[in-house]
């Protein structure tokens, strides 16, 4: 059967609304974090922002989902999104030095890709993309090996391969994560805050890779 959003249970529909509402808030908070780095220079993205975002994500994962902890977990989610946005700052500084318009182009392109793959997952046959799980894990392993090899060889070709393969893998993750969230919601897992983290990381990773790819192409021109 075709798994369409409008045919899912009412509770799952409400769950998806909560997930995407939280995702929109994360986008705004992350944009504020990037603004703080790029424009205000109050916080600098780097190792500390990375460790901070990882700590926030771990804290969120260890805090149980319940009505009593909902506000606390939303605050932790906002902190995670803010630090993630700050962490994008150094990449954005580099992009701005080449062509500032690339940031808007990359964001709009990411939004189009994200929406298209999300709708594809929602309107596809039920569980049809869940088989991608093993393939995606293999893809992540390949990306890790490419990064490891490139630490020693410093190859521009390997770097480009890592970017393009990584972009393809993350697009597939949007399909996989969307259907996985729907299946979990149908089985009673209504932790929309943690489900939002999965999609937010997908979006941010695609955005970062697109910025770098477009910047490299601009430099070639």
N, C-alpha and C positions, 0 to 999 in steps of 0.2 A: 504494500500500500504506500501511497505517497504521503510523506509526513509534512503537512502544511501547518504553519504557525496557527492559523485560524481554526484548525481542527484539533489542536491539542487541548488538554483539559484547561478549565478556567484557572486553576491554581498555577499551572505551568505558564500560562499567558501572563499572569500577574508576576510570577517569578522572573520572567524574561524582561518585563517592564522595569522591575527593580534592578536587574543586572545592568541594563542599558542606561538607566537613569544614573546609577552609580558610576558607570563608565564615562558618561558625559561630565559628571562632577570631577572625576579623576583627570580628564583632559584639561579642564579649566584650571585645576590646581597645579597640574604639571606645567601648563603654560605660564602660570605665575612663578613657579620655581625657575623656569628657563629665563624669564624676564629679570628675576632677581640676580641671576648670574650675568646675563649678557648686558643689561642696561644699568641696573643699580649697583652691581658689583659688591653686594652685601655678603653673598656667599659664593664661594668658588667651587665649581664641580671638580671632582677628582676622586681620590681614594676614600676620603672621609665621607663624601656623599654616597659613594657606592656601598661602603660598609654600613652607613646609616640606613639606606634603603633596604639592604639585606636584613638588618636588625629589625626594622619595622615589619617586613614581610614575615620573619620568624615569629615576632610577637603576635601578629595577626593570626598566624596559623596555630599558635598555642592557646589563643583565647577562644573558648568554646562559643559556638553560635547559639544565642538565645535572646529573647526579647529584652532581658536585663542588660545584656552586654552589647546590644545593637549600636547604641550611640558611641560607646567606647571604641568599638571595632570600626565604625565609620570615621572616627577621629584618627585612628591608627592608619586606616586606608588613605586618608587625606595626607597624613605625614609621609607615607610611602610614596604617594604620587608626587608630592612636592619635591622630595629628595631625588626622585627619578628625573623630574624636570630640571633640577639643578645639575644633575649628572649629564644631561644633554648639552649643557652650556659650552664645554670645550669644543665639541664637534660643531656646534652652531657658530662659535667664534671663527673657526676655520672656514666654514661655508660662507659666512658674511664677508670674510676677507677676499673671497673669490667672486661671489655674486650673491647679494642678499636675497634676490628674488627666488633663489633655489629653495629656500626654506618654505615659502608659500606653495611653490610648485610641488615639493615633496609631500607637504601636508595634504594638499588636495588630492594628489595621486594616491596617497595612503588611504584617505577616506573613501575614495572610489573603489579601490581594491578591497578594502575591508567590507564595505556595504555589499559589493557584488558576491564575494565569497560567503558572507553571512547569509544572504538570501539564497544562494545556491545550496547551502547546508540545510536551511529551513524548508526548502521546497523539494529537496531530493527524497529518494526512497529512504524510509526509516532505517537508521543504523548503517546506511550505505557507505559512510566515510569513516566509520569507527575502525575498519580494517587497516586504516592508515597508521595506526598506533605504532606497530612494529617497524614499518618503513620510516616513519619520522624519527624514531629512536636511532635507527641506522644512519639516517641523515645527520643527526646531531653528532654521532660518533665520527662520521666522516669529516664534519666541520672541525671537530676537535683535533683530529689527526692533521688536517690541513694547516691549522694554526700552529700546531707543534712543529711540523716540518718547516713552516715558514719562519719560525724563530731562528732556525739555523741557516736557511738558504736565502731569506730575504728576497724572494721572487715576486715581482709585480704580477706575473701570470697567476701564481698561486693565490695572491691577495684578491685578484679579480674573481677567480674561481670561487673563493670563499664567499665573496659578496653575493654573487649571482646564485650560487647553490643555496646560501643562507636565505636569500629573499624567497626562492621557490619553496624552501622548507617552511618558512614562517607563513606563507600564504596557505599552504596545506594545513598548517596548525589552526588557522582560522576555521577551516571546514571541520576539522577534527574536534576542536574545543567547543564549537557551537553545538554540534550534535551531541557531544558528551554532556554538556550542560543540560540540554533538553532531556536526555535520557536519565540523568541523575535527578532532575526535577520531577519527572514522571514516577521515579521510584521513591520520592519523598525527601530527597536532599534539597532543601530550600535555602542553603547558605549562599545567598546572592552576592554577598560581599566578597567571599573567596572566589566565586565564579567570575566576578568582575576582574579580579587580579589576573586571571588567565588571559582574558581578552585584552586587558590593558597592556600586558607585557607583549602580546602579539602585535598590537598596534604600534607601540613604541619601537619595537625591534624593526618592523617594516619601515617605519618613518626614518629611523637612523640609517638603515642600509640604503634607502632611496636617496637620502641627502648625500651620502658619500658617493654613490654611483653617479648622480647628476653632477656633483662637483668635479669628479674625475673626468667626465665627458666635457665639462666646461673648460677644464684646463687643457684638454687635448685640442679643443677648438682654438 
